[in-house]
């Protein structure tokens, strides 16, 4: 998808907790990776390797 850009957003506390839990459980490499995957799923695209 190209170069990444920094973005500041406000999300529900439960989403932050879910992202952190996914990282702790090894289901996501980072909170950023977890958040980045959501719009990709919405757009029907597969995650890139970054």
C-alpha positions as CSV (number, residue, x, y, z in Angstrom):
1,X,0.0,0.0,0.0
2,X,3.0,2.3,0.2
3,X,4.5,4.6,2.8
4,X,2.8,4.8,6.1
5,X,1.7,8.0,7.8
6,X,1.2,8.8,11.4
7,X,-2.4,9.3,12.4
8,X,-3.9,10.3,15.7
9,X,-7.4,9.0,16.5
10,X,-9.7,8.6,19.4
11,X,-11.2,5.1,19.9
12,X,-13.3,3.3,22.4
13,X,-11.4,2.0,25.4
14,X,-12.5,-1.5,24.6
15,X,-10.8,-1.3,21.3
16,X,-7.5,-0.2,22.9
17,X,-7.8,-3.1,25.3
18,X,-8.6,-5.5,22.5
19,X,-5.6,-4.3,20.5
20,X,-3.2,-4.6,23.5
21,X,-4.6,-8.1,24.2
22,X,-4.0,-9.2,20.6
23,X,-0.4,-8.1,20.9
24,X,0.1,-9.8,24.2
25,X,-1.4,-13.0,22.8
26,X,0.8,-12.8,19.7
27,X,-2.1,-12.3,17.3
28,X,-0.7,-8.9,16.2
29,X,2.8,-7.6,15.9
30,X,1.9,-4.3,17.4
31,X,-1.1,-2.1,18.3
32,X,-0.4,-0.2,15.1
33,X,-0.5,-3.4,13.1
34,X,-3.8,-4.4,14.7
35,X,-5.4,-1.0,14.0
36,X,-4.0,-1.0,10.4
37,X,-5.6,-4.3,9.7
38,X,-9.2,-3.1,10.4
39,X,-9.6,-0.7,7.4
40,X,-7.8,-3.3,5.2
41,X,-10.5,-5.9,6.2
42,X,-13.2,-3.3,5.6
43,X,-11.8,-2.6,2.1
44,X,-11.4,-6.4,1.4
45,X,-7.6,-6.2,1.1
46,X,-5.1,-8.5,2.5
47,X,-2.4,-7.2,4.9
48,X,0.9,-6.3,3.4
49,X,4.2,-7.5,5.0
50,X,5.1,-4.2,6.6
